[in-house]
Amino acid sequence: MNYTYLLYAAGAAIAAVAALKLKSRLELSLAKHRSLAGHARWSRRLAKLVPFYEYDEIGFFTADNAPDDIVARRRTGFAQLSAMFARRFPNSARLTADAQEGISDLQFTARYRVPFQFSRYVRERLKAGSFLTSSSGVTITDADGNVFYDLTGSYGVNVLGYDFYKECIASGSEQVRALGPVLGAYHPVVSDNVKRLREISGLEEVSFHMSGTEAVMQAVRLARYHTRRTHAVRFCGAYHGWWGDVQPGVGNPIPADYTYTLAEMSEAALHVIGTRRDIACVLINPLQALHPNTNAPGDSQLLDSSRSARFDRDAYARWLQRLRAVCTARNIVLIFDEVFVGFRLARGGAQEYFGVRADMVTYGKTLGGGLPVGVVCGLAKWMRRFREERPADICFARGTFNSHPYVMGTMNEFLRRLETAEIKSLYDNLDSTWDARARQLNERLGAIGVPVRISNLSTIWTVSYTQPSRYNWMLQYYLRAEGLALSWVGTGRFIFSLNYTAADFEAVAARIVAAAQAMQRDGWWWSAPALTNKSIKRRVMREMLAQLGR
Ligand SMILES: Cc1ncc(COP(=O)(O)O)c(C=O)c1O
C-alpha cells in the first residue's frame, strides 16, 4: 500500500516538474519574435539551404516583368551610370581590384552590397572603389580625387567630425610620446580617463578593451560570474559585435547555447525575464529603438520594399524603464551596449537620452578619439574579477593592448574636448535639428513623387521605400554618382556627424533628391497592380525552389 502510494507520489511529482518545464519552454517560445530573425536556430538552418543563382543580362533588367519601354530606360540609365563610374573612379577601382584577392573582408563586403541575384552583374559594371586618401570637414576624398559627403560615419565612430579626431590623435599621441608603446603599467592619463568615464556613465568602475566586441564579451562574462547564471538575453535583431554568444543566428557557424533571443518591447519577453532563473544579463542596443526586432538594415536584404523603421522615443523609454524594474527585481544585470550610440545621442549617451540607468554600459568606437577601443563601465559589485572568500574562483580578462598609451592619450583628448563649449554646443537642439532635417527632406521627396522616405534616430538615418520594387538597392549607386559616400550596407544606414552645418546638410539633401529623381527617370521604380511585396517574395521563393529542384 505504502509502496503504491510512493509510486503515485513520484509519478505526480515527475508530471508536475514536466508540466512546469513545458510551461516555461512554451513561455520562452512565445517570447520570441515571430520573424525568422527571432528564431536564431531556424534562421541558421534555413540560411544553409538558400541556393545561389543569379540573373543573366535580361533577367537583371526584368526581374519584375516590367514592359519593354521601361526595360529600355533601365538599360540606358545603367549604361550611363556604368560609363560614369568607369570615368570617375578608375584608380580607386583598380586599387580595389588589385587588393581584393588578398583582403577577405573586401571580398565579403563587395559581394553583399546588393541582393545576390543581382550582385555579380553590378560588381562587374558599377565598380565602387574602396580606397580613400583624405578627409576634411564632412567630406572624404577618394583615390581619384573625387570629394564625397560622408554618410558612412566610419561605422559610427565619427560623431564629432573627422578633423576633431585628427586633432585627438595628434595631441593624444603627443601626450604619451615619451612613454611610447609600454604596456602593462599605465600612463598617468589613464587616471583622468577613469575619473571622467565614471562621471559620464554614473558607474563606479571601468575596464579597458580593444574593441566593442571585447567589451561586450567582458560585460556578459562578468554578469555570468557574479550571478552564477548561464544565459544572456539579447533582443531580436540587435547587433552586439561578432562574438558567438551575442550573434546566435546567421553568421555564426555554431549555435549559441547560452543565449536567449527574445522579442523586444514585448510583454511575453518581460514575463520570461521576470520568471526564469537562468538569466544572468539582459543586453540592450539602444539603436534598435529605430527598428525594434529587425536586423541592421542592409541593401543586400532589399528583395522588396518591406523594410520599415519608426522611432518612438517615449515608447522606447517606457520599455527600458520596465526592463530596468524587472532586472532589479530579479538581480539580473542590465547592460546597455552603447558602443554605437554612446556620445552620439547625448553626452551621457542612451542612459541620459532615455532617462534610464544601466548596471553596466559598454562603449567603444568614438570614445577612442579615432583609435580602436572598447570600454566597460559598471557598478563595483558587477565589475570585480575575484571573490575575497574564494581566491581561486576568478573571472579572467586580459588583452595585451588594453590601455595602450596611445589609445588612452587620444581617449583623454576626446573626453577633455567633450567638455569644451564648442563641442557642447554641437549637442544643442540635436534631435529637433535632425528631426526637422529628416521631415523636410521627406516633404521634398514626397513632393517630387519618389517612393523614398527617411526614418531617423537623431543623426542615424535609414531609408525605406514606399512602393513595391525589386530595385531599391540601385539607389546607393545613384547616390554615389551624386557624390555621397555610403558604407557597404548602402541606403540601410546613413550616419551623420554632429558637425554637419545647415549648408552641408542642404547639399546632401539636394543630392539625395537628385539621385532619387534620376533613378525614377531611369525606370527602376516602375509599378503595376500585380507588383506587390508579396508577389515579389513569392517569385523569389519560386526561383529558389526551382534551383533546389535541379
Ligand atoms: C552596439 C554595438 N556593440 C558592439 C559592437 C562591436 O564593436 P567592434 O566593431 O568595435 O568590435 C558594435 C559595432 O558595430 C556595435 O554597434
The ligand as a Gaussian input file, in Angstrom:
#p B3LYP/6-31G(d) Opt

LIG

0 1
 C       26.144000      48.085000     -30.428000
 C       27.457000      47.505000     -30.828000
 N       28.086000      46.684000     -29.993000
 C       29.269000      46.139000     -30.291000
 C       29.877000      46.403000     -31.495000
 C       31.193000      45.785000     -31.834000
 O       32.196000      46.746000     -31.773000
 P       33.571000      46.487000     -32.560000
 O       33.250000      46.511000     -34.002000
 O       34.464000      47.602000     -32.100000
 O       34.063000      45.156000     -32.112000
 C       29.246000      47.245000     -32.407000
 C       29.849000      47.512000     -33.713000
 O       29.257000      47.999000     -34.627000
 C       28.001000      47.816000     -32.064000
 O       27.358000      48.609000     -32.911000

